[in-house]
Structures are given as C-alpha cells and as structure tokens.
C-alpha cells in the first residue's frame, strides 16, 4: 500500500505529478539539487530533501542519494517522471531492493525496450510491423557495411541504446557510409556507454506517430489513441497533437492493436508509448517504445478526459485499469508546444537567467504545465524546457487558433526563449492544414525570422523609449502629468550591441519619438540636445501593469510585454523579444564630466518629496534642488555647479533608484567665452 510518494525529478513534470498525487490524497516529497533549492517543485511538495550538488550526476542521477531521501522522508513509493533515471533498470532494481514501490514498468520490459536491437527482434516475433534493416549481434564494421549495402540508401544508422536523436546518422550517399558508422558508434559509446548499432531503411519525410498504451497487473492492456509528433528539430519533438490529422479510424485501429501487441509481448505494466514511423501511403513501422510517461501526455489527457498520472498510481497500487478499451472515447483536438530556454537565433543554444515576467492568459481550453514562476531562476545544469502550453478545441482548427492566440499573448521575459519560433510554427499554412512531416522545420524554417537576426522596428524602439520614460516617472502611468507639456527627453538605448539615439517629446498621453543612427553634434548635454532625426514614430500611452503595457500605434490599440532588470528593459511587442540597455546616464555622465558636473543623479532608492526648482531657473553651486525620502530619512540633493536649470526629470511622489537622472544644469559660461 502506497502512503507517501517521492518524485525523483524536477521542473514542470515534478510539479505536475505532485498535483495529481495530492488530489488523490497522497503526501509528496520533492528532491532537489543545491541549484534548485528555491525551485517551484520544491515549494509544491509537502516535504523536500536536498540530494546533492548542481550537476545531475551528483543529484538527480544519483540512485543512492534518491534512496537516502526516500528513507529520510519515509516515502514508500517513487515516481520517476521522465528523463534522468526514469528508464534506468538499475534504479528500478534499487527501489525494489529498498522496499519502495516504483511507479512504472518492471526491469524486464525496460531492458528489452531500452535496446533497439533486442526490441526489434521481439517486435518482429510479435508480428508488429518493423522497418527493413539489420539488428544482429555481429557488430563488426565488415558486417555492418555489407548489411547496409543490402538495405541501400537512404539509410539510418542508429545507436541501439540511443534516443532523442543522439547516435543517429542519415546516409544518403554510400560514400559516406563508413564515416557515418564510425561517427554514430563513437557518439553512442560516449553518450550511452554502448556502441552497438542497428541499421534501418530510411523513410523519406515520414510522420512520427505514437500510441499511448496502459497495462495493469491483471492482464488488461489498452491504448488511448495516437499523438502526432512529426514537428521535430534534429529529432527532438517541438509540437505534439492528438489525434493526428493524418490518421483515420481504420489506421488508428490497426496502429492501436499493434501497440497493444507490443506491450503484451514484453509483459508491460503501467504507462508506455509505442512510437511508429508512418509513410505517405499510411504504412506504419515500429520505431521504439518509451517505458515511461511522455512529455506530451497532456494532449492525450485533454482528448480522453483522463488523468494518466492518476492511472499510473492506481496501477502501481495493484488496481485494475479504470476503463476498458471500449470505454475509451476521443473528444475534440489538443495541441501542445514546448517552451524552451533556448536562443533560436543562435542555433538553439540553451539559455539561463532570471524569470522576470511569466504570464499566460487563463482561457477556455488552455492548460499550462510549468516549472517556473516570476522571480525564480532558470539554471544551467538541466534540460532547458520550462513549460508546456496546451490548447484544446472541439476541432483541430479551433485548438490551433486558441494556441496561436495564447502564445501571442504570453509574456515570458528574462532570458532568450523559443516562443516566437513556436508562434511561427502554429501559424504556418502547412501546419494549419495538417501537412507537417518530420521534414517540416527543415523545409520551411531555414530562413524564418524566428531563427535569424531579429529586425528591430522603429515602433518597438519607440515603445522601449516610452516604457523607459514611464519607468523613470512611474506615477505618470495612469495619473496626470507633473510637468508642463511638451516635455523633451533624450535616450541612448543599446540593442544587440548597437546604440540608438532617440529624442522623446511628450504631449499629454502622446509620445513623439525621433530616432537617428548618430547622436547630436554637441553631446555635452544629451538630456536637452536633439539628434538629427531620420525617422519619427508617434505612440499613445493607455495604461500598464507590472509586465504589460497597452498603447496606441497608428490608431490601433496594441499590447506588449515588458520587464525591467537593473538598467535593462526586456520588450516583446509580438515580433520577438528584445533587450535594451539604457546608456543615457552613462552618456550623460561622460558629458557631465566634460562640462563640470551639470547633472544631478540619484544615489539611492526613495521617493521624491519636494522639488524646489523648475526649468529656466538660475541656481548657485550648493543650492538645494530637491529632497528624497529613503528609509524614513530625508536627503537634500544640491547643485554641484552654478548655472541654469535645463530640465527636471522628477516630480513629488515619484519613485527613484540609484543612477537615475533628476535635474540637468547648464553651466555658466566663463567670462570672455563667446556665446
């Protein structure tokens, strides 16, 4: 009998398992590395145990540390999630030896399906369709080359113990065969510790379609329909949906029965996924079986109305499957995308950083499985997936439209991510028609704007200047203005290592922003000097909250996401996310040093309680200009030089921070200096 469940994982899957376990009345235990001490899954669980250092080998991949955590917390069951130790037979044996219930299949099925060579042999024996190829024990180069020549090109060389596209090579020219075998063997050895290979005839532009199966200890095995996972990048799934737009009822029945036969052949227990490649003529071939819950399981849950984690726990408790095959019905359509902390413009390199803003609209038919919250950090040590966004609709097009809109309106700022890439996929006409194969991204996204240099529009640049201005004068967001209009403010904003010079004129709620590639000829006072404007954009401020702003551009009301971090501003106005650095104060400080200290800059966080000067007023060195209250104490800020006040960038009630420009003073000219 299970009484407490330890989740041997992290991130969104740990949070998702904890949610179901709690709903079923089971106390939960999270495990965490030192890098994950304040992670979301740690707070979600009833108890949590640190299992080691940040590297996965010292924590999430350490069988001993996880077993010790179970002992400390007195948990008697382990849910592995996916990844890490989820498909490691040694972990299952260790759990059993420690008297722990492993919520997953047994070791025999896991070891059989973990070997591509052995699993293919078993599937052939069970009558499951398999791709023509070689999966024999003789692994000499001579035999592999001879068998490859029999199969012919195109040919796939695969690591027998592999997965996720690693240890895999596509051979389209026999001249590259020997090199591909050597490279695949070396990668398989270094990645999986096993250099065994199999060879398969390559199917040109197939569909990747998988069947969700479930089996209990009472001999019941069923399937819950298919998922289409054809949209992939380098053999990694990007978008998944259920049911497949390519599969009809007859094909679903045939593939479902083949998947059930595969599960029976290995005496399977619990949740598993049988993956197939399907050609253009709807012939299907066994690819592999994943002996765990899949990342994309939510789409199956949304079209069946079933909680697959709850099913896993019931089966682990010795219960029968909740439903028979005849009782399974598929309703509507669901599509899932994976949000990754990765930079699509730099080869999808993993990214790290603070989660400055994370907002997903709550809408009908939309589900979010997330492992992040605003204020937390994306660590560098683990898989870059941060969340999954899933949309359900009565039909495929409704689900796709819902997903497209919720992605558009999602705010995720603080680190580079693939949100725009996902938006572009979901809105692509080939995907919209259900025509995507595994070649979809390669064929249609090689030069897509989401994967190239992001073109900064004048509107986004002007929007950034407007947000920076409002950020400096936060009380003006929804209230009246504190200084007479029109009022000019100049900015130097850096984006992608390029400086942009902007002159902003505020007229009530309207902002006229001029921009130029070069600064003003006389840069002694960047606050008042106007750059030679090449272009001009007019925007109107409507309102803002902490991470979104509503504005009017060309008569159209729009919404954008934003977040501040130190002197940086992250903006997503719908064409990707940009990071701006405000170099205005740095430029002004350089001018100030040259001109003798005419800028008065805040040295603290606080509130302006009094402003004693106005533009055009003459002041003497040492004269008090304004008062800031900080930590219940009032501090006067005085002029460092004598001269004329050119601008005042603060008003009573404004929040200020260190480095913020408050007042600009034009120094008096020396006698004899020409005017």
ABEGO torsion letter per residue (X at the ends): XBABBBBBBBEAAAAAAAAAAAAAGBBBBBBBBAAAAABAAAAABABBBBAEBABAAABAABAAAAAAAAAAAGBABBBAEBEEAAABAAAAAAAAAAGBBBBEBBAAAAAAAABAAAAAAAAAAAGBBBBBEBABABABAAAAAAAAAAAEOBBBBBBAABBGGBGBBBBABAAAAAAAAAAAAAAAAAAAGBABBBBBBBBBGBBBBBBBBBBBAAGBBBBAEBBBAABBBGGBBABBBOBBAABBAAAAAAAAAAAAAAAAAAGBBEBBBBBBBBBAAGBBBBABBBBBBBAAAAAAAAAAGBBAAAAAAAAAAGBBBABBAAABBBBEBBBBBBBBBBBAABGGBBBBEBBABBBBBBBBGBBBBBABBBGBBBBAABBABABBBBBBBABAAAAAAAAAAAAAABBBBGBBBAAAAAAAAAABAAAAAGABBAAAAAAAAAABAAABBBBBBAAAAAAAAAAAAAAABAAAAABBBABBOBBBBBBBBBBGGBBBBBBBBBBEABBBBBBBABBBABAABAAABBBBBABBBBBBBABBBAABBBBBBGGBBBBBBBBBBEABBBBBAGAEBBBBBBAAAAAAAAAAAAAGGABBBBABBEBBABBABBBGBBBBBGBBABBBBBGGBBBBBBBABBEBBABBABBBGBBBBBGBBABBBBBBBBBGBBX
